[in-house]
Amino acid sequence: MEKRAIDVAKALARLSELTIFELRGEWRRLHWTPPPMRLSRDLLTRGITYKLQERAYGGLSLATARKLEHANADPQSRGAAKPVQPISLRPGTRLVREWHGVIHMALIHADGIEWRGQRYRSLSLVARKITGARWSGPRFFGLRQRPLVLDSRSRAGEGDGEG
């Protein structure tokens, strides 16, 4: 085994013995910046491991770095998902939804949402109370549409059980 590989292996083995505070110091030493807030021990170790290997064996090739930069430059032109516009509901807005034959009305307040006399901090919590499942509140109340995804099963005449 070559010397670089042995040195990296020793450094990686040493990481498992370090405290979280020592890992943060190692991150600062290698990345020249403090680690992101509340980063888990596992992610700290992974980031340090990558940096150690990068220094020993080299980082991304120039061509790969360019490809990543290019891919990041203009996501709209490649059909990537567009960011969802934030929903702004004014206090006093009433949202109505029928669910299993029952009409549900949520009233928007400046400090939360009221449903059946109770206050909630988000529409998703209201949707969870109504459905018993983890729904997106804005989607449950029809403020967002499910994205249209076409695959081989959704094409006309295919996969619909007729044949």
C-alpha positions, 0 to 999 in steps of 0.5 A, spaced: 500 500 500 502 506 498 504 511 503 498 516 501 493 511 502 496 509 509 496 516 511 489 517 509 487 510 513 491 513 519 487 519 519 480 516 518 481 511 524 483 517 528 477 521 527 473 516 530 476 517 537 475 525 536 470 528 540 465 533 537 469 539 539 475 536 536 472 534 530 469 541 529 476 544 530 479 539 524 473 541 520 476 549 521 483 547 519 481 543 513 476 547 510 478 554 513 471 556 515 467 554 521 462 548 520 455 549 519 451 550 525 448 543 528 452 539 523 451 532 526 457 528 528 456 523 522 456 529 517 462 532 520 466 526 519 464 525 512 466 532 510 473 531 514 474 525 510 472 527 503 477 533 505 483 529 507 482 524 501 481 530 496 488 533 499 491 526 498 489 524 492 486 530 488 480 533 488 475 533 482 478 534 475 477 541 472 472 538 467 468 535 472 468 542 476 466 545 469 460 541 468 458 542 475 458 549 475 455 549 468 449 545 471 448 549 476 448 556 472 441 555 469 437 550 472 430 553 468 433 551 461 434 544 463 427 543 465 429 542 472 423 544 478 422 551 478 422 554 485 415 554 488 412 561 490 411 562 497 404 563 499 401 569 502 395 569 505 392 575 509 389 575 516 381 573 515 382 569 509 378 563 509 380 556 506 374 551 505 375 543 503 371 538 503 374 531 506 370 525 506 363 528 506 365 533 511 366 541 510 372 544 513 374 551 514 380 554 516 381 561 518 387 565 517 390 569 523 396 574 523 399 569 528 396 562 525 390 558 523 384 557 526 380 550 525 374 548 530 376 553 535 383 551 536 389 555 533 395 552 529 401 554 527 401 551 520 396 549 515 400 542 515 398 541 522 391 543 520 391 538 514 394 532 519 388 533 524 383 533 518 386 527 515 390 523 520 396 523 515 402 528 514 399 532 508 402 538 505 397 544 508 397 548 502 396 542 497 390 539 502 387 546 501 388 547 494 393 552 494 398 548 490 397 543 485 401 536 484 406 536 479 404 533 472 409 527 471 409 523 465 412 516 465 410 510 461 404 508 465 401 515 465 401 515 457 394 514 453 392 507 452 398 504 456 397 501 463 390 502 464 388 495 465 385 495 458 388 491 453 
